[in-house]
Amino acid sequence: MKKSRKKKAHKIYAFFVLMLGVLIIIIAILLLFHIQRIEIRGNDYCTDQEVLELVKNDKFSDNSLYILGKYAIGKGDTLPCLDELKVSLKAPWHIRITVKEKQIVGCIYDKKDYSYFDKEGLVVEKRKNPISGVPYVEGIKVNKVEEYGRLKGKEAGIFEEVLETTQGLKKYDLSAKKIVYKKENIYVYIKNIRVNLGNNVTSVKIAQIAPILEELGDKSGTLHLEKYSEEQDTVAFKVEKITK
């Protein structure tokens, strides 16, 4: 009888020791991995605050292990303006968030804001002031412009041509002041040259711009590439003053 009681008491004691050990481990994890510092890298137009609110969006998000695990198994949230978000530990209490933003290809002006969009027409940023190096697009009327919404309008086909243009300019390292849709044609303004790409923009046309600009030097005028193709290499240049 005494042996049975001792055995039972031993089991109870072992159970409480085990529970105490587990509790100590849990407390240690909560204290050691309690986030004290968050480092954010790779963002240009997405603010640090947006990324912070995204990552720390539930009651367990003060723990670095929890956040690391959540994103490791693909359960972490992301923003529409991001292509990628990675979380890593610099120390148990210090996490690093590395993001890859969607590339901005152009912007339009909507009443009081500049709306910046990616190659799919997604508005990834709205701000009061223009961003240097991003081509401004004129002449396209859109129904509604919302952050993280897609640009839609009556001229959906023309919008696709504008996207083709901005992507082509990026591919050939060309920097345009602005892109204009006028009378069913796409015009690209580069330095003192206005390039007419017609109503069907192709990479073949855009590939001709850089070498022709090099030949033109400091001349000002309109470069006509609207009829250019692999089968028809028609190129014309009209000397004239180009207004900005």
PyMOL commands that set and color helices and strands:
alter all, ss='L'
color gray80, all
select helices_A, chain A and resi 2-32+48-55+64-72+156-171+203-216
alter helices_A, ss='H'
color red, helices_A
select strands_A, chain A and resi 37-41+82-91+94-101+106-110+113-117+123-127+136-138+178-182+185-190+193-196+221-224+236-239
alter strands_A, ss='S'
color yellow, strands_A
deselect
rebuild
show_as cartoon
